[in-house]
Amino acid sequence: MYAISVLRSHGMCAPLLQQVIQSVVISKLTYAAPAWWGFSTSADRQRVETLLRRAARSGLWEFATTAEELVDDADERFFSKVRNCAHHVLEKFLPPTSDS
């Protein structure tokens, strides 16, 4: 969040700061989240929640979602991509689809 305060002090407007939060912070949090979230401790998860609350309190994150909801959404998007792409490298690990 330090870099965000630097951008704000240089006069970047709120909508652009929100875009920075979404495109940098949130994307980094959700990247590969299905793989690492299960190994995170409650303290790790609390730090992520604190980051999201600070961003919301400062007006930079307008979505009322928790970190767990973000990770669940990322997990669902990833699984959907694997399930719907016959040539995905992980598709062979899924059970065969039934035609019924």
Secondary structure, DSSP 8 states (H G I E B T S, - for coil): -HHHHHHHHTT--HHHHHHHIIIIIIHHHHTTHHHHGGG--HHHHHHHHHHHHHHHHTTS------HHHHHHHHHHHHHHHHHH-TT-TTGGGS------
